[in-house]
């Protein structure tokens, strides 16, 4: 076998995950903003073509397919949980028979693409039958121990409960992650016999089978044990989430992003942020969000699945969801772009302004205390404080259209469907139910009347009532 041999992967993701105490499949639980299985596939796909990856699914198989099926990998269903060796063996009809095969686990989200590449390179260079990842633990309790031969090869993997007192002193433990000659894998995996105590077929037994006929197995020892952390319960899930987010923040900072108090910031794995952007403390940036260069995101802001162009300033404690914000816009503080909004270049959305399914034109302003829903707002529009669009009639949503250059006075109520044509002016305090022509003044309020002496009379009556 040479270094040009084709590479494949099998990812074991069929387990029930009973210690998670969840109705959801373990590999679908999220850390760092993605399902555990998605992290594993991301790392694998840096080295292996998706069409050469087989995922073994079982519990909630259809949900797992839906989550990762768009990647192009293949699936095999393990209907009966009979151990890791059995899970690999049932892939014989789908997995490639040539080259080398990676054996990975869907609940190990911290394994990096770099480590997978190192494992593949070590296996290619060694020319041995298999290379597995190991690490050293101060407390290896519960893990399978690596037993080495006199020449340093891996002779066996002994499970904790089957280990002798001498073997229990071994600190090197098995991760279960292999790179193995594919031909040898398929020759020997079917020869693994069920464990006498549990009845399960353990993949670890293949090491002794290979050694018995003279094939050598070597180990790649990882310096960072956290990479092979498998997720068994919610405490480990939380630890994996912490590590993934710390990695993400660290990488962004190396890439030229300033993150203030990074230990307080939560950024998902798929988020992209441009150079010289500053991220304030206590922010949450999630999903597929993309933030451009030279932006500023204020403390406590939450941004989900949105696209923020270059030079945007987002003030403190804003929420932006599934929206796009063009270059030079200013949002907040305390603004809410609830969903599906498009904010134009240089626009200003101020404090306690909420947008929902609204196009807000270039250079337009809504600086205070407004609700703009289901609206199409042109360029250079001024929306006064207290303005609301009444977009819901109890049955259907309707659109408010405000054309370029319109001035909307404070405390205006725009009852949709309604259109304010270009350059029109809406008097403060108006209720607008009909279209306002271009260049016209829209006025929809009662004429003021003053009742002389009314206030003095009211005070006198109140005083008399107290005496």
C-alpha positions as a Markdown table, in Angstrom:
| # | Residue | x | y | z |
|---|---|---|---|---|
| 1 | Unk | 0.0 | 0.0 | 0.0 |
| 2 | Unk | 1.4 | 3.4 | -0.9 |
| 3 | Unk | 0.6 | 7.0 | 0.0 |
| 4 | Unk | -1.5 | 7.4 | -3.1 |
| 5 | Unk | -4.0 | 4.7 | -2.1 |
| 6 | Unk | -7.6 | 5.9 | -2.0 |
| 7 | Unk | -9.0 | 6.9 | 1.3 |
| 8 | Unk | -12.5 | 6.1 | 2.7 |
| 9 | Unk | -14.2 | 6.5 | 6.0 |
| 10 | Unk | -16.9 | 4.8 | 8.1 |
| 11 | Unk | -18.5 | 6.9 | 10.8 |
| 12 | Unk | -20.3 | 5.0 | 13.6 |
| 13 | Unk | -23.4 | 7.0 | 14.6 |
| 14 | Unk | -26.1 | 4.4 | 15.5 |
| 15 | Unk | -25.9 | 4.4 | 19.3 |
| 16 | Unk | -28.8 | 5.1 | 21.5 |
| 17 | Unk | -26.9 | 7.3 | 23.9 |
| 18 | Unk | -29.0 | 6.3 | 26.9 |
| 19 | Unk | -26.8 | 8.2 | 29.4 |
| 20 | Unk | -27.8 | 11.5 | 27.6 |
| 21 | Unk | -31.3 | 10.8 | 29.1 |
| 22 | Unk | -32.9 | 12.2 | 25.9 |
| 23 | Unk | -35.4 | 11.2 | 23.3 |
| 24 | Unk | -33.1 | 12.6 | 20.7 |
| 25 | Unk | -30.3 | 10.6 | 19.1 |
| 26 | Unk | -27.0 | 11.4 | 20.7 |
| 27 | Unk | -25.2 | 12.4 | 17.5 |
| 28 | Unk | -27.9 | 15.1 | 16.9 |
| 29 | Unk | -27.2 | 16.9 | 20.1 |
| 30 | Unk | -25.4 | 20.2 | 19.5 |
| 31 | Unk | -22.1 | 21.6 | 20.6 |
| 32 | Unk | -20.5 | 24.7 | 19.1 |
| 33 | Unk | -23.6 | 25.4 | 17.1 |
| 34 | Unk | -23.7 | 22.1 | 15.2 |
| 35 | Unk | -24.8 | 18.5 | 15.7 |
| 36 | Unk | -22.0 | 16.3 | 17.1 |
| 37 | Unk | -22.1 | 14.3 | 13.8 |
| 38 | Unk | -21.7 | 17.4 | 11.7 |
| 39 | Unk | -18.4 | 18.3 | 13.4 |
| 40 | Unk | -17.1 | 14.8 | 12.7 |
| 41 | Unk | -18.1 | 14.9 | 9.1 |
| 42 | Unk | -16.6 | 18.4 | 8.7 |
| 43 | Unk | -13.3 | 17.1 | 9.9 |
| 44 | Unk | -13.5 | 13.9 | 7.8 |
| 45 | Unk | -14.4 | 15.8 | 4.6 |
| 46 | Unk | -11.2 | 17.8 | 4.8 |
| 47 | Unk | -9.4 | 14.6 | 3.8 |
| 48 | Unk | -12.1 | 12.2 | 2.5 |
| 49 | Unk | -14.4 | 12.7 | -0.5 |
| 50 | Unk | -18.0 | 12.7 | 0.8 |
| 51 | Unk | -19.1 | 10.0 | -1.6 |
| 52 | Unk | -16.5 | 7.7 | 0.1 |
| 53 | Unk | -17.9 | 8.2 | 3.6 |
| 54 | Unk | -20.4 | 5.7 | 5.0 |
| 55 | Unk | -22.4 | 6.7 | 8.1 |
| 56 | Unk | -23.8 | 3.9 | 10.2 |
| 57 | Unk | -27.2 | 5.0 | 11.6 |
| 58 | Unk | -29.7 | 3.4 | 13.9 |
| 59 | Unk | -31.6 | 5.3 | 16.5 |
| 60 | Unk | -33.7 | 8.0 | 14.9 |
| 61 | Unk | -32.2 | 7.1 | 11.5 |
| 62 | Unk | -34.4 | 9.3 | 9.4 |
| 63 | Unk | -33.7 | 12.4 | 11.5 |
| 64 | Unk | -30.0 | 11.8 | 11.2 |
| 65 | Unk | -30.4 | 11.4 | 7.4 |
| 66 | Unk | -32.3 | 14.7 | 7.2 |
| 67 | Unk | -29.6 | 16.5 | 9.2 |
| 68 | Unk | -26.6 | 15.4 | 7.2 |
| 69 | Unk | -28.0 | 13.8 | 4.0 |
| 70 | Unk | -27.2 | 16.7 | 1.8 |
| 71 | Unk | -23.5 | 16.2 | 2.1 |
| 72 | Unk | -23.3 | 13.3 | -0.4 |
| 73 | Unk | -22.3 | 10.6 | 2.1 |
| 74 | Unk | -23.9 | 7.2 | 2.1 |
| 75 | Unk | -25.8 | 5.4 | 4.9 |
| 76 | Unk | -26.1 | 2.0 | 6.4 |
| 77 | Unk | -28.7 | 1.2 | 9.0 |
| 78 | Unk | -27.8 | -0.9 | 12.0 |
| 79 | Unk | -31.1 | -2.2 | 13.2 |
| 80 | Unk | -29.7 | -4.3 | 16.0 |
| 81 | Unk | -27.1 | -2.9 | 18.3 |
| 82 | Unk | -24.4 | -5.6 | 18.5 |
| 83 | Unk | -21.3 | -3.6 | 19.0 |
| 84 | Unk | -18.7 | -1.6 | 17.1 |
| 85 | Unk | -17.3 | -4.6 | 15.2 |
| 86 | Unk | -20.8 | -5.5 | 14.0 |
| 87 | Unk | -21.5 | -1.8 | 13.0 |
| 88 | Unk | -18.4 | -1.9 | 10.8 |
| 89 | Unk | -19.1 | -5.3 | 9.3 |
| 90 | Unk | -22.5 | -4.4 | 8.0 |
| 91 | Unk | -20.9 | -1.7 | 5.9 |
| 92 | Unk | -19.2 | -4.3 | 3.7 |
| 93 | Unk | -21.8 | -3.8 | 0.9 |
| 94 | Unk | -21.4 | 0.0 | 0.8 |
| 95 | Unk | -17.9 | 0.8 | 1.8 |
| 96 | Unk | -14.9 | 0.9 | -0.6 |
| 97 | Unk | -12.6 | -2.1 | -0.6 |
| 98 | Unk | -9.5 | -0.4 | -1.9 |
| 99 | Unk | -6.9 | 1.8 | -0.2 |
| 100 | Unk | -7.3 | 2.7 | 3.5 |
| 101 | Unk | -10.3 | 3.2 | 5.7 |
| 102 | Unk | -10.8 | 5.6 | 8.5 |
| 103 | Unk | -12.9 | 4.4 | 11.4 |
| 104 | Unk | -14.5 | 7.3 | 13.2 |
| 105 | Unk | -17.2 | 8.0 | 15.8 |
| 106 | Unk | -20.1 | 10.3 | 15.4 |
| 107 | Unk | -20.0 | 11.4 | 19.1 |
| 108 | Unk | -16.4 | 12.7 | 19.0 |
| 109 | Unk | -16.8 | 16.3 | 17.8 |
| 110 | Unk | -13.4 | 17.6 | 19.0 |
| 111 | Unk | -11.3 | 15.5 | 16.6 |
| 112 | Unk | -9.7 | 18.0 | 14.2 |
| 113 | Unk | -9.1 | 17.7 | 10.5 |
| 114 | Unk | -5.4 | 18.2 | 11.2 |
| 115 | Unk | -5.3 | 15.2 | 13.4 |
| 116 | Unk | -7.1 | 13.0 | 10.9 |
| 117 | Unk | -4.6 | 14.1 | 8.3 |
| 118 | Unk | -1.8 | 13.2 | 10.6 |
| 119 | Unk | -3.3 | 9.8 | 11.2 |
| 120 | Unk | -3.6 | 9.1 | 7.5 |
| 121 | Unk | 0.0 | 10.3 | 6.9 |
| 122 | Unk | 1.3 | 8.1 | 9.7 |
| 123 | Unk | -0.5 | 5.1 | 8.4 |
| 124 | Unk | 0.8 | 5.7 | 4.8 |
| 125 | Unk | 4.3 | 6.2 | 6.0 |
| 126 | Unk | 4.4 | 3.2 | 8.2 |
| 127 | Unk | 3.2 | 0.6 | 5.7 |
| 128 | Unk | 1.6 | -1.3 | 8.6 |
| 129 | Unk | -1.8 | -2.9 | 8.7 |
| 130 | Unk | -3.4 | -0.2 | 10.9 |
| 131 | Unk | -2.6 | 2.9 | 12.9 |
| 132 | Unk | -4.8 | 3.9 | 15.8 |
| 133 | Unk | -5.0 | 7.1 | 17.9 |
| 134 | Unk | -4.1 | 6.8 | 21.5 |
| 135 | Unk | -3.4 | 9.3 | 24.3 |
| 136 | Unk | -2.0 | 9.3 | 27.8 |
| 137 | Unk | -4.4 | 10.0 | 30.8 |
| 138 | Unk | -3.5 | 10.6 | 34.4 |
| 139 | Unk | -6.7 | 8.7 | 35.3 |
| 140 | Unk | -7.4 | 6.1 | 32.6 |
| 141 | Unk | -10.3 | 4.5 | 34.6 |
| 142 | Unk | -12.9 | 3.0 | 32.3 |
| 143 | Unk | -10.8 | 3.1 | 29.1 |
| 144 | Unk | -9.3 | 0.3 | 27.1 |
| 145 | Unk | -5.6 | 0.0 | 27.7 |
| 146 | Unk | -3.0 | -0.2 | 25.0 |
| 147 | Unk | -0.7 | -3.2 | 25.4 |
| 148 | Unk | 2.5 | -3.0 | 23.4 |
| 149 | Unk | 4.9 | -5.6 | 22.3 |
| 150 | Unk | 8.6 | -5.6 | 22.9 |
| 151 | Unk | 9.3 | -3.7 | 19.7 |
| 152 | Unk | 6.7 | -1.0 | 20.5 |
| 153 | Unk | 3.9 | -2.2 | 18.2 |
| 154 | Unk | 0.3 | -2.3 | 19.5 |
| 155 | Unk | -0.2 | -5.9 | 20.5 |
| 156 | Unk | -3.7 | -5.7 | 22.1 |
| 157 | Unk | -6.4 | -3.5 | 23.5 |
| 158 | Unk | -7.6 | -4.7 | 26.9 |
| 159 | Unk | -10.9 | -3.3 | 28.2 |
| 160 | Unk | -10.8 | -1.9 | 31.7 |
| 161 | Unk | -13.0 | -4.5 | 33.3 |
| 162 | Unk | -10.9 | -7.4 | 31.7 |
| 163 | Unk | -7.5 | -5.9 | 32.6 |
| 164 | Unk | -5.1 | -7.4 | 35.0 |
| 165 | Unk | -3.7 | -5.3 | 37.9 |
| 166 | Unk | -0.5 | -4.7 | 35.9 |
| 167 | Unk | -2.5 | -3.7 | 32.9 |
| 168 | Unk | -4.6 | -1.3 | 34.9 |
| 169 | Unk | -1.4 | 0.7 | 35.6 |
| 170 | Unk | -1.0 | 1.5 | 31.9 |
| 171 | Unk | -1.9 | 5.1 | 31.1 |
| 172 | Unk | -2.1 | 4.8 | 27.3 |
| 173 | Unk | -5.7 | 4.4 | 26.3 |
| 174 | Unk | -7.5 | 3.5 | 23.1 |
| 175 | Unk | -9.6 | 6.1 | 21.3 |
| 176 | Unk | -11.3 | 3.6 | 18.9 |
| 177 | Unk | -10.2 | 5.8 | 15.9 |
| 178 | Unk | -8.3 | 3.8 | 13.2 |
| 179 | Unk | -6.8 | 4.2 | 9.8 |
| 180 | Unk | -6.6 | 0.6 | 8.4 |
| 181 | Unk | -5.7 | -1.2 | 5.2 |
| 182 | Unk | -9.1 | -1.7 | 3.7 |
| 183 | Unk | -8.4 | -5.2 | 2.3 |
| 184 | Unk | -7.3 | -6.4 | 5.7 |
| 185 | Unk | -10.3 | -4.7 | 7.4 |
| 186 | Unk | -12.8 | -6.6 | 5.3 |
| 187 | Unk | -10.8 | -9.8 | 5.6 |
| 188 | Unk | -10.7 | -9.8 | 9.4 |
| 189 | Unk | -13.7 | -7.9 | 10.7 |
| 190 | Unk | -15.9 | -10.9 | 9.9 |
| 191 | Unk | -13.7 | -13.1 | 12.0 |
| 192 | Unk | -14.2 | -11.2 | 15.3 |
| 193 | Unk | -16.2 | -13.4 | 17.7 |
| 194 | Unk | -18.8 | -12.1 | 20.1 |
| 195 | Unk | -17.6 | -11.2 | 23.6 |
| 196 | Unk | -18.5 | -14.1 | 25.9 |
| 197 | Unk | -19.9 | -11.8 | 28.6 |
| 198 | Unk | -21.8 | -9.2 | 26.6 |
| 199 | Unk | -22.5 | -11.0 | 23.3 |
| 200 | Unk | -21.3 | -7.9 | 21.4 |
| 201 | Unk | -18.7 | -7.8 | 18.7 |
| 202 | Unk | -15.9 | -5.4 | 19.6 |
| 203 | Unk | -13.8 | -3.8 | 16.9 |
| 204 | Unk | -10.8 | -3.6 | 19.3 |
| 205 | Unk | -10.4 | -7.4 | 18.9 |
| 206 | Unk | -9.2 | -6.9 | 15.3 |
| 207 | Unk | -5.8 | -5.7 | 16.7 |
| 208 | Unk | -5.0 | -9.2 | 18.1 |
| 209 | Unk | -6.4 | -10.9 | 15.0 |
| 210 | Unk | -4.0 | -8.9 | 12.8 |
| 211 | Unk | -1.1 | -9.5 | 15.1 |
| 212 | Unk | -1.7 | -13.2 | 15.2 |
| 213 | Unk | -0.9 | -13.5 | 11.5 |
| 214 | Unk | 2.1 | -11.2 | 11.6 |
| 215 | Unk | 0.5 | -7.8 | 10.7 |
| 216 | Unk | 1.8 | -4.8 | 12.6 |
| 217 | Unk | -0.4 | -2.2 | 14.3 |
| 218 | Unk | 1.0 | 1.1 | 15.3 |
| 219 | Unk | -0.3 | 4.1 | 17.3 |
| 220 | Unk | -0.4 | 7.9 | 16.9 |
| 221 | Unk | -0.2 | 9.3 | 20.4 |
| 222 | Unk | -2.1 | 12.6 | 20.8 |
| 223 | Unk | -0.7 | 15.3 | 23.0 |
| 224 | Unk | -4.2 | 16.8 | 23.6 |
| 225 | Unk | -6.5 | 14.1 | 25.2 |
| 226 | Unk | -9.6 | 16.4 | 24.7 |
| 227 | Unk | -9.6 | 15.7 | 21.0 |
| 228 | Unk | -10.9 | 12.1 | 21.5 |
| 229 | Unk | -13.5 | 13.1 | 24.1 |
| 230 | Unk | -16.6 | 11.0 | 23.4 |
| 231 | Unk | -19.9 | 12.5 | 24.5 |
| 232 | Unk | -21.8 | 10.2 | 26.8 |
| 233 | Unk | -23.8 | 12.7 | 29.0 |
| 234 | Unk | -24.8 | 16.4 | 29.2 |
| 235 | Unk | -21.7 | 17.3 | 31.3 |
| 236 | Unk | -19.4 | 16.1 | 28.6 |
| 237 | Unk | -21.6 | 17.8 | 26.0 |
| 238 | Unk | -21.2 | 21.2 | 27.8 |
| 239 | Unk | -17.4 | 20.7 | 28.0 |
| 240 | Unk | -17.3 | 19.9 | 24.3 |
| 241 | Unk | -19.3 | 23.1 | 23.6 |
| 242 | Unk | -16.9 | 25.2 | 25.7 |
| 243 | Unk | -13.9 | 23.8 | 23.9 |
| 244 | Unk | -15.4 | 24.2 | 20.4 |
| 245 | Unk | -16.3 | 27.8 | 21.1 |
| 246 | Unk | -13.0 | 28.6 | 22.6 |
| 247 | Unk | -11.3 | 27.2 | 19.5 |
| 248 | Unk | -13.5 | 29.3 | 17.2 |
| 249 | Unk | -12.8 | 32.5 | 19.0 |
| 250 | Unk | -9.1 | 31.8 | 19.1 |
| 251 | Unk | -9.0 | 31.1 | 15.3 |
| 252 | Unk | -11.0 | 34.3 | 14.6 |
| 253 | Unk | -8.6 | 36.4 | 16.6 |
| 254 | Unk | -5.6 | 34.8 | 14.8 |
| 255 | Unk | -7.5 | 35.8 | 11.5 |
| 256 | Unk | -7.7 | 39.5 | 12.5 |
| 257 | Unk | -10.9 | 39.8 | 14.5 |
| 258 | Unk | -10.9 | 41.6 | 17.9 |
| 259 | Unk | -13.0 | 39.8 | 20.5 |
| 260 | Unk | -13.4 | 41.6 | 23.8 |
| 261 | Unk | -13.6 | 39.2 | 26.8 |
| 262 | Unk | -13.7 | 36.2 | 24.5 |
| 263 | Unk | -14.5 | 33.9 | 27.4 |
| 264 | Unk | -18.0 | 35.5 | 27.5 |
| 265 | Unk | -18.7 | 35.4 | 23.7 |
| 266 | Unk | -20.5 | 32.5 | 21.9 |
| 267 | Unk | -19.7 | 32.0 | 18.2 |
| 268 | Unk | -20.9 | 29.0 | 16.2 |
| 269 | Unk | -18.6 | 26.9 | 14.1 |
| 270 | Unk | -20.0 | 28.0 | 10.7 |
| 271 | Unk | -19.9 | 31.8 | 11.4 |
| 272 | Unk | -17.5 | 33.9 | 9.3 |
| 273 | Unk | -16.2 | 37.3 | 10.4 |
| 274 | Unk | -13.9 | 39.7 | 8.5 |
| 275 | Unk | -10.7 | 41.4 | 9.5 |
| 276 | Unk | -10.7 | 44.4 | 11.9 |
| 277 | Unk | -14.2 | 43.7 | 13.1 |
| 278 | Unk | -14.7 | 44.2 | 16.8 |
| 279 | Unk | -17.0 | 41.8 | 18.8 |
| 280 | Unk | -18.1 | 43.1 | 22.2 |
| 281 | Unk | -18.5 | 40.9 | 25.3 |
| 282 | Unk | -21.5 | 38.8 | 26.0 |
| 283 | Unk | -22.4 | 38.5 | 22.3 |
| 284 | Unk | -23.9 | 35.5 | 20.6 |
| 285 | Unk | -23.4 | 34.9 | 16.9 |
| 286 | Unk | -24.9 | 31.8 | 15.5 |
| 287 | Unk | -25.9 | 29.7 | 12.5 |
| 288 | Unk | -24.6 | 30.7 | 9.1 |
| 289 | Unk | -24.0 | 34.3 | 10.0 |
| 290 | Unk | -21.5 | 36.2 | 7.9 |
| 291 | Unk | -20.1 | 39.5 | 9.2 |
| 292 | Unk | -17.8 | 41.7 | 7.0 |
| 293 | Unk | -14.7 | 43.7 | 7.7 |
| 294 | Unk | -14.5 | 46.8 | 9.9 |
| 295 | Unk | -17.7 | 46.1 | 11.7 |
| 296 | Unk | -18.5 | 46.7 | 15.3 |
| 297 | Unk | -20.9 | 44.5 | 17.3 |
| 298 | Unk | -21.9 | 45.9 | 20.7 |
| 299 | Unk | -22.0 | 44.0 | 24.0 |
| 300 | Unk | -24.9 | 41.6 | 24.5 |
| 301 | Unk | -26.1 | 41.5 | 20.9 |
| 302 | Unk | -27.5 | 38.4 | 19.3 |
| 303 | Unk | -27.1 | 37.7 | 15.6 |
| 304 | Unk | -28.6 | 34.6 | 13.9 |
| 305 | Unk | -28.3 | 33.4 | 10.3 |
| 306 | Unk | -27.7 | 36.9 | 9.0 |
| 307 | Unk | -25.4 | 38.7 | 6.6 |
| 308 | Unk | -23.7 | 41.9 | 7.8 |
| 309 | Unk | -21.8 | 43.8 | 5.2 |
| 310 | Unk | -18.5 | 45.8 | 5.7 |
| 311 | Unk | -18.5 | 48.8 | 8.0 |
| 312 | Unk | -21.7 | 48.2 | 9.9 |
| 313 | Unk | -22.1 | 49.3 | 13.4 |
| 314 | Unk | -24.4 | 47.3 | 15.7 |
| 315 | Unk | -25.0 | 48.9 | 19.1 |
| 316 | Unk | -25.4 | 47.2 | 22.4 |
| 317 | Unk | -28.1 | 44.6 | 23.0 |
| 318 | Unk | -29.5 | 44.3 | 19.5 |
| 319 | Unk | -31.2 | 41.2 | 18.0 |
| 320 | Unk | -30.8 | 40.4 | 14.3 |
| 321 | Unk | -32.3 | 37.3 | 12.8 |
| 322 | Unk | -32.3 | 36.0 | 9.2 |
| 323 | Unk | -31.7 | 39.5 | 7.9 |
| 324 | Unk | -29.2 | 41.3 | 5.7 |
| 325 | Unk | -27.6 | 44.6 | 6.6 |
| 326 | Unk | -25.8 | 46.6 | 3.9 |
| 327 | Unk | -22.5 | 48.5 | 4.3 |
| 328 | Unk | -22.3 | 51.5 | 6.5 |
| 329 | Unk | -25.6 | 50.9 | 8.2 |
| 330 | Unk | -26.1 | 51.6 | 11.9 |
| 331 | Unk | -28.3 | 49.4 | 14.1 |
| 332 | Unk | -29.2 | 50.0 | 17.7 |
| 333 | Unk | -28.6 | 50.1 | 20.6 |
| 334 | Unk | -31.6 | 48.0 | 21.6 |
| 335 | Unk | -32.9 | 47.3 | 18.1 |
| 336 | Unk | -34.7 | 44.2 | 17.0 |
| 337 | Unk | -34.6 | 42.9 | 13.4 |
| 338 | Unk | -36.9 | 40.0 | 14.0 |
| 339 | Unk | -36.8 | 38.1 | 10.7 |
| 340 | Unk | -36.3 | 38.4 | 7.0 |
| 341 | Unk | -35.3 | 42.1 | 6.8 |
| 342 | Unk | -33.1 | 43.9 | 4.3 |
| 343 | Unk | -31.5 | 47.1 | 5.6 |
| 344 | Unk | -30.0 | 49.3 | 3.0 |
| 345 | Unk | -26.5 | 51.0 | 2.9 |
| 346 | Unk | -26.1 | 53.8 | 5.4 |
| 347 | Unk | -29.5 | 53.3 | 6.9 |
| 348 | Unk | -30.1 | 53.9 | 10.7 |
| 349 | Unk | -32.2 | 51.7 | 12.9 |
| 350 | Unk | -32.3 | 53.2 | 16.4 |
| 351 | Unk | -33.2 | 52.2 | 19.9 |
| 352 | Unk | -36.4 | 50.2 | 20.5 |
| 353 | Unk | -37.2 | 49.9 | 16.8 |
| 354 | Unk | -38.5 | 46.6 | 15.5 |
| 355 | Unk | -38.4 | 45.4 | 11.9 |
| 356 | Unk | -40.2 | 42.3 | 10.6 |
| 357 | Unk | -40.1 | 41.2 | 6.9 |
| 358 | Unk | -39.2 | 44.8 | 5.9 |
| 359 | Unk | -37.1 | 46.3 | 3.2 |
| 360 | Unk | -35.6 | 49.5 | 4.6 |
| 361 | Unk | -33.9 | 51.7 | 2.0 |
| 362 | Unk | -30.5 | 53.2 | 1.7 |
| 363 | Unk | -30.0 | 56.2 | 4.0 |
| 364 | Unk | -33.4 | 55.9 | 5.6 |
| 365 | Unk | -33.8 | 56.4 | 9.3 |
| 366 | Unk | -36.0 | 55.1 | 12.1 |
| 367 | Unk | -34.3 | 56.3 | 15.2 |
| 368 | Unk | -36.7 | 55.6 | 18.1 |
| 369 | Unk | -39.6 | 53.5 | 19.3 |
| 370 | Unk | -41.1 | 52.2 | 16.0 |
| 371 | Unk | -42.6 | 49.0 | 14.7 |
| 372 | Unk | -42.3 | 48.4 | 10.9 |
| 373 | Unk | -43.7 | 45.1 | 9.8 |
| 374 | Unk | -44.4 | 43.7 | 6.2 |
| 375 | Unk | -43.1 | 47.0 | 4.8 |
| 376 | Unk | -41.3 | 48.2 | 1.7 |
| 377 | Unk | -39.5 | 51.5 | 2.6 |
| 378 | Unk | -37.5 | 53.4 | 0.0 |
| 379 | Unk | -34.4 | 55.5 | 0.2 |
| 380 | Unk | -34.0 | 58.7 | 2.3 |
| 381 | Unk | -37.1 | 58.1 | 4.3 |
| 382 | Unk | -37.5 | 59.5 | 7.9 |
| 383 | Unk | -39.7 | 57.5 | 10.2 |
| 384 | Unk | -40.6 | 59.4 | 13.4 |
| 385 | Unk | -40.7 | 58.1 | 16.9 |
| 386 | Unk | -43.7 | 56.0 | 17.8 |
| 387 | Unk | -44.6 | 55.1 | 14.2 |
| 388 | Unk | -46.3 | 51.8 | 13.7 |
| 389 | Unk | -47.4 | 49.8 | 10.6 |
| 390 | Unk | -50.7 | 48.1 | 11.3 |
| 391 | Unk | -50.0 | 45.1 | 9.1 |
| 392 | Unk | -52.5 | 42.5 | 10.5 |
| 393 | Unk | -56.3 | 42.7 | 10.1 |
| 394 | Unk | -57.0 | 39.7 | 12.3 |
| 395 | Unk | -56.9 | 37.3 | 9.3 |
| 396 | Unk | -54.2 | 38.4 | 6.8 |
| 397 | Unk | -51.0 | 40.4 | 6.8 |
| 398 | Unk | -50.8 | 43.4 | 4.5 |
| 399 | Unk | -48.0 | 45.5 | 3.1 |
| 400 | Unk | -47.1 | 49.2 | 3.8 |
| 401 | Unk | -45.2 | 50.9 | 1.0 |
| 402 | Unk | -43.3 | 54.1 | 1.7 |
| 403 | Unk | -41.5 | 55.5 | -1.4 |
| 404 | Unk | -38.3 | 57.5 | -1.5 |
| 405 | Unk | -38.0 | 60.7 | 0.4 |
| 406 | Unk | -41.1 | 60.4 | 2.5 |
| 407 | Unk | -41.2 | 62.1 | 6.0 |
| 408 | Unk | -43.3 | 60.3 | 8.5 |
| 409 | Unk | -44.1 | 62.4 | 11.6 |
| 410 | Unk | -43.9 | 61.0 | 15.1 |
| 411 | Unk | -46.6 | 58.8 | 16.5 |
| 412 | Unk | -48.1 | 58.0 | 13.1 |
| 413 | Unk | -50.2 | 54.9 | 12.6 |
| 414 | Unk | -50.1 | 53.5 | 9.0 |
| 415 | Unk | -53.0 | 51.1 | 8.4 |
| 416 | Unk | -52.0 | 48.6 | 5.7 |
| 417 | Unk | -52.5 | 48.1 | 2.9 |
| 418 | Unk | -51.4 | 51.6 | 2.3 |
| 419 | Unk | -49.0 | 53.5 | 0.1 |
| 420 | Unk | -47.1 | 56.8 | 0.8 |
| 421 | Unk | -45.9 | 58.1 | -2.5 |
| 422 | Unk | -42.5 | 59.7 | -3.2 |
| 423 | Unk | -41.8 | 62.9 | -1.3 |
| 424 | Unk | -45.0 | 62.9 | 0.7 |
| 425 | Unk | -45.2 | 64.2 | 4.3 |
| 426 | Unk | -47.2 | 62.6 | 7.1 |
| 427 | Unk | -48.2 | 64.9 | 10.0 |
| 428 | Unk | -47.3 | 63.8 | 13.5 |
| 429 | Unk | -50.0 | 61.9 | 15.3 |
| 430 | Unk | -51.9 | 60.9 | 12.1 |
| 431 | Unk | -53.8 | 57.7 | 11.4 |
| 432 | Unk | -53.3 | 57.0 | 7.7 |
| 433 | Unk | -55.7 | 54.6 | 6.0 |
| 434 | Unk | -55.6 | 55.8 | 2.4 |
| 435 | Unk | -52.8 | 56.4 | -0.1 |
| 436 | Unk | -50.9 | 59.7 | 0.1 |
| 437 | Unk | -50.0 | 61.2 | -3.3 |
| 438 | Unk | -46.5 | 62.3 | -4.2 |
| 439 | Unk | -45.6 | 65.6 | -2.6 |
| 440 | Unk | -48.8 | 65.8 | -0.5 |
| 441 | Unk | -49.3 | 66.2 | 3.2 |
| 442 | Unk | -51.2 | 63.4 | 4.8 |
| 443 | Unk | -53.1 | 64.4 | 7.9 |
| 444 | Unk | -55.4 | 62.1 | 9.8 |
| 445 | Unk | -56.3 | 63.4 | 13.2 |
| 446 | Unk | -59.1 | 65.2 | 14.9 |
| 447 | Unk | -59.0 | 69.0 | 15.3 |
| 448 | Unk | -57.9 | 70.1 | 18.8 |
| 449 | Unk | -60.4 | 71.8 | 21.1 |
| 450 | Unk | -59.6 | 73.4 | 24.5 |
| 451 | Unk | -62.2 | 73.5 | 27.3 |
| 452 | Unk | -61.5 | 76.6 | 29.3 |
| 453 | Unk | -61.4 | 76.0 | 33.1 |
| 454 | Unk | -61.8 | 72.3 | 32.9 |
| 455 | Unk | -58.6 | 71.5 | 34.7 |
| 456 | Unk | -59.2 | 74.0 | 37.6 |
| 457 | Unk | -62.7 | 72.6 | 38.1 |
| 458 | Unk | -61.4 | 69.0 | 38.2 |
| 459 | Unk | -58.8 | 69.9 | 40.8 |
| 460 | Unk | -61.5 | 71.6 | 43.0 |
| 461 | Unk | -63.8 | 68.6 | 42.8 |
| 462 | Unk | -60.9 | 66.4 | 43.8 |
| 463 | Unk | -60.0 | 68.6 | 46.7 |
| 464 | Unk | -63.6 | 68.7 | 47.9 |
| 465 | Unk | -63.9 | 65.0 | 47.8 |
| 466 | Unk | -60.9 | 64.6 | 50.1 |
| 467 | Unk | -62.2 | 67.0 | 52.7 |
